[in-house]
Amino acid sequence: MAYEIEIHSSAQRSMRRLPSDVRASICDAIDGLADEPRPRGCEKVKGADRTWRIKVRRDYRVVYEVDDDGRVVRVTRVGNRSDIYRGM
C-alpha cells in the first residue's frame, strides 16, 4: 500500500521558483516517496525524530517527514542545499 504525499505550502512556493528541469526532477523524486519513503541514499536529518532528506541533482534537497502509522509523507522543504537547512 502506497503512502499519501502531502506537500507543505512553503515547499510548493519554493518549487515554483526553481528552473523547470530541476522542478521536474524533484517532482519525480517526490512521487517515488509514495512507494518507498526511505529510498536508497536518504539520510535522517540530525536533531529531528521523523525528518529525512534526499538529494536531487547533486545540489538540491527534499526534506520530509514520514508518518508510518498514518502512511503519510509530508514534504516540508525543497531547495538548494546551501539554503535548505537555514532556520531548521
Secondary structure by P-SEA (a helix, b strand, c coil): cbbbbbbcaaaaaaaaaccaaaaaaaaaaaaaaaacccccccccccccccbbbbbccccbbbbbccccccbbbbbccccccccccccc
